[in-house]
Amino acid sequence: MSNQTKESKNQLRSLISVSPKLYRYITSELEKRYHIHSYDLQAGAIKKDDGVHIFLRYGEHYNNEKDQFLTNEMLEDGKVLETFVEEVGEACKQVMIDDYFNKMTP
């Protein structure tokens, strides 16, 4: 494998371009459970041979981040992914509430 191919594999890219199915699952679950929309997040990923490393940024200036490496086996099982979505949903919801009250405070 050439150095350029290895280098491009390890770069952070949009999750929707790395795995559209995974992106749709995460955003639909966050919207359904927590009323968090796709525009409330920045979803990135690094594709690796044995899985995908997901980075989700959220908050007013996207300065909060949760990340998780999911192996191909974890993706098939779905339990770790579901737990990750719950953690992100709760954290994002709290940050959005805090951002709102900070804006409204005189």
C-alpha positions as CSV (number, residue, x, y, z in Angstrom):
1,M,0.0,0.0,0.0
2,S,1.4,3.4,-0.9
3,N,2.1,6.1,1.7
4,Q,-0.6,8.3,0.1
5,T,-3.2,5.6,0.5
6,K,-2.2,4.9,4.1
7,E,-2.3,8.7,4.8
8,S,-5.7,9.2,3.3
9,K,-7.1,6.3,5.3
10,N,-6.1,7.9,8.6
11,Q,-7.5,11.4,7.9
12,L,-10.6,12.7,9.6
13,R,-13.5,12.9,7.1
14,S,-17.2,13.5,7.4
15,L,-19.0,10.5,8.9
16,I,-21.6,10.7,6.1
17,S,-18.9,10.1,3.5
18,V,-17.2,7.3,5.5
19,S,-20.4,5.5,6.4
20,P,-23.7,6.9,5.3
21,K,-25.7,4.1,7.0
22,L,-23.9,4.8,10.4
23,Y,-24.5,8.5,10.0
24,R,-28.2,8.0,9.3
25,Y,-28.5,5.7,12.3
26,I,-26.8,8.0,14.8
27,T,-28.6,11.2,13.6
28,S,-32.0,9.5,13.5
29,E,-31.6,8.0,17.0
30,L,-30.5,11.4,18.4
31,E,-33.4,13.1,16.8
32,K,-36.0,10.5,17.9
33,R,-34.8,10.2,21.5
34,Y,-33.3,13.6,22.3
35,H,-34.7,16.0,19.6
36,I,-31.1,16.7,18.6
37,H,-30.9,17.4,14.8
38,S,-28.1,16.8,12.4
39,Y,-27.3,20.5,12.2
40,D,-26.6,20.4,16.0
41,L,-23.7,18.1,15.4
42,Q,-20.5,17.8,13.4
43,A,-19.9,14.1,12.7
44,G,-16.5,13.0,11.6
45,A,-14.8,9.6,11.3
46,I,-11.5,7.9,10.5
47,K,-12.0,4.6,8.7
48,K,-9.6,1.9,9.7
49,D,-9.1,-1.7,8.6
50,D,-10.8,-3.2,11.7
51,G,-13.5,-0.5,12.3
52,V,-14.2,3.2,12.4
53,H,-13.3,5.9,14.9
54,I,-16.2,8.3,15.3
55,F,-15.9,11.9,16.5
56,L,-19.1,13.9,17.3
57,R,-18.8,17.6,18.1
58,Y,-21.7,19.6,19.6
59,G,-22.5,22.7,21.4
60,E,-22.8,26.3,20.4
61,H,-19.4,26.5,18.7
62,Y,-18.9,22.7,18.4
63,N,-16.3,22.8,21.1
64,N,-17.5,19.7,23.0
65,E,-16.6,16.3,21.6
66,K,-17.3,12.6,22.2
67,D,-15.4,10.0,20.3
68,Q,-15.6,6.2,20.1
69,F,-13.7,3.6,18.2
70,L,-16.0,0.8,17.0
71,T,-14.7,-2.4,15.6
72,N,-16.6,-4.1,12.8
73,E,-17.8,-6.7,15.4
74,M,-19.1,-3.9,17.6
75,L,-21.0,-2.4,14.7
76,E,-22.6,-5.7,13.9
77,D,-23.6,-6.3,17.6
78,G,-24.9,-2.7,18.0
79,K,-24.8,-2.6,21.9
80,V,-21.7,-0.4,22.1
81,L,-23.0,1.9,19.4
82,E,-26.4,2.2,21.2
83,T,-24.5,3.1,24.5
84,F,-22.4,5.7,22.6
85,V,-25.5,7.3,21.1
86,E,-27.1,7.5,24.6
87,E,-24.0,9.1,26.1
88,V,-23.7,11.6,23.2
89,G,-27.5,12.4,23.5
90,E,-27.4,13.1,27.2
91,A,-24.2,15.2,27.0
92,C,-25.4,17.1,24.0
93,K,-28.8,17.8,25.5
94,Q,-27.1,19.2,28.7
95,V,-24.7,21.4,26.7
96,M,-27.6,22.8,24.6
97,I,-29.6,23.6,27.8
98,D,-26.5,25.2,29.4
99,D,-25.8,27.2,26.2
100,Y,-29.5,28.4,26.1
101,F,-29.4,29.6,29.7
102,N,-26.1,31.3,29.2
103,K,-27.6,33.3,26.3
104,M,-30.7,34.2,28.3
105,T,-28.9,35.3,31.4
106,P,-28.7,39.1,31.5
